[in-house]
Amino acid sequence: MEPGFWRERWHNGEIAFHRDRFHPALERFWPAITGDPGAVLVPLCGKTLDMRWLAQRGHTVTGVELERRAVEAFFHEWGVDPLERERADGLVELVGADVHLVIGDFFAFRPATAVDGFLDRGALVALPQSMREAYLAHLADCVAPGAQGLLITFEYDTAGMNGPPFVVTAAELGAQPWFGVECLERADATAEYPHLVERGARGLCEIVYRLTRFDRSRGTG
Ligand SMILES: C[S@@+](CC[C@H](N)C(=O)[O-])C[C@H]1O[C@@H](n2cnc3c(N)ncnc32)[C@H](O)[C@@H]1O
C-alpha cells in the first residue's frame, strides 16, 4: 500500500476501519499482556480510541501514523491541545496527555525508549503480504525482548474480496522468526463489520493473538 492510498482515504473521509469505541478485546485480554504502566507502541495507529484507553490505564502511548490529519483529529476529538516537536529519528510528533503521535512512515520510526507492550489492530492487516515480513521485522526491532502485544487479524474467503484489510493466516504468523504466537480468540465478525461483508468478505472472522518478542538469540532480528 503506497502512502498515497492512505492519504487519499483520509482526505476523502473513507475511514470505515475507524471504530467509534475502543476495541472490546482490550478489556478482555490487555490485563494479561502487561500489568505494568509501561511504554506501549501502536503502529499505523490512525486515530484509534484504543490509544485513549491505554493512556487512561497509565501507559505512555506512542502511535505512528502517516497522515497528519489523523493525528490532529485524535487530539482534537479528545479535547487535548498537543505540543509539536521534532524527534531524534528526524520525524515530528504531537504530544499531549502522555500520548505521543509520530507523523511519518513506520519504517523510519525509531523508538526513543524501550517499548514494553504493543497493540496491532488494523496495522499488519493493512499491508499486502509483500510488506508484512518487513513490518514484523521492524516491529521486532522496536520492542524489547520479552515484550508482549495484542495482534488482531482477519480471515475470510478471498474469492469475493482481497483486502485491505488482508487475510493474515495463523500459518503465516507461525512462520515468522521474531515473535511467539498464541491465539487468544477467534470469533465470527460478520455482524461487527457489515462494510466488509458488503465488499464481499464471506466467512469473516476476527482473531486475537498474543505476540511475545523472542530474545534476540532466538530470533534473527
Ligand atoms: C487500516 S488503518 C488502521 C488504523 C488504526 N490502527 C485503527 O485501528 O483504526 C491503517 C492506518 O495505517 C496508516 N499507515 C499505512 N501505512 C503506514 C506506514 N507505512 N507508516 C505509518 N502509518 C501508515 C494509514 O494512514 C491508516 O491510518
Ligand as a Chemical Component Dictionary entry (heavy atoms), coordinates in Angstrom:
data_LIG
# 
_chem_comp.id                   LIG 
_chem_comp.type                 NON-POLYMER 
_chem_comp.pdbx_formal_charge   0 
_chem_comp.three_letter_code    LIG 
# 
loop_
_chem_comp_atom.comp_id 
_chem_comp_atom.atom_id 
_chem_comp_atom.alt_atom_id 
_chem_comp_atom.type_symbol 
_chem_comp_atom.charge 
_chem_comp_atom.model_Cartn_x 
_chem_comp_atom.model_Cartn_y 
_chem_comp_atom.model_Cartn_z 
_chem_comp_atom.pdbx_ordinal 
LIG C1  C1  C 0  -6.462 0.238 8.439  1  
LIG S1  S1  S 1  -5.943 1.731 9.131  2  
LIG C2  C2  C 0  -5.961 1.288 10.867 3  
LIG C3  C3  C 0  -5.787 2.452 11.790 4  
LIG C4  C4  C 0  -5.878 2.090 13.276 5  
LIG N1  N1  N 0  -4.900 1.088 13.667 6  
LIG C5  C5  C 0  -7.270 1.658 13.661 7  
LIG O1  O1  O 0  -7.419 0.540 14.164 8  
LIG O2  O2  O -1 -8.196 2.445 13.466 9  
LIG C6  C6  C 0  -4.206 1.756 8.709  10 
LIG C7  C7  C 0  -3.550 3.079 9.052  11 
LIG O3  O3  O 0  -2.147 2.964 8.820  12 
LIG C8  C8  C 0  -1.665 4.155 8.247  13 
LIG N2  N2  N 0  -0.437 3.751 7.528  14 
LIG C9  C9  C 0  -0.352 2.990 6.405  15 
LIG N3  N3  N 0  0.929  2.764 6.081  16 
LIG C10 C10 C 0  1.682  3.372 7.035  17 
LIG C11 C11 C 0  3.085  3.482 7.268  18 
LIG N4  N4  N 0  3.985  2.913 6.437  19 
LIG N5  N5  N 0  3.514  4.174 8.349  20 
LIG C12 C12 C 0  2.618  4.753 9.191  21 
LIG N6  N6  N 0  1.275  4.691 9.022  22 
LIG C13 C13 C 0  0.811  4.000 7.959  23 
LIG C14 C14 C 0  -2.812 4.644 7.371  24 
LIG O4  O4  O 0  -2.746 6.030 7.117  25 
LIG C15 C15 C 0  -4.029 4.257 8.205  26 
LIG O5  O5  O 0  -4.420 5.302 9.064  27 
# 
loop_
_chem_comp_bond.comp_id 
_chem_comp_bond.atom_id_1 
_chem_comp_bond.atom_id_2 
_chem_comp_bond.value_order 
_chem_comp_bond.pdbx_ordinal 
LIG C1  S1  SING 1  
LIG S1  C2  SING 2  
LIG S1  C6  SING 3  
LIG C2  C3  SING 4  
LIG C3  C4  SING 5  
LIG C4  N1  SING 6  
LIG C4  C5  SING 7  
LIG C5  O1  DOUB 8  
LIG C5  O2  SING 9  
LIG C6  C7  SING 10 
LIG C7  O3  SING 11 
LIG C7  C15 SING 12 
LIG O3  C8  SING 13 
LIG C8  N2  SING 14 
LIG C8  C14 SING 15 
LIG N2  C9  SING 16 
LIG N2  C13 SING 17 
LIG C9  N3  DOUB 18 
LIG N3  C10 SING 19 
LIG C10 C11 SING 20 
LIG C10 C13 DOUB 21 
LIG C11 N4  SING 22 
LIG C11 N5  DOUB 23 
LIG N5  C12 SING 24 
LIG C12 N6  DOUB 25 
LIG N6  C13 SING 26 
LIG C14 O4  SING 27 
LIG C14 C15 SING 28 
LIG C15 O5  SING 29 
# 
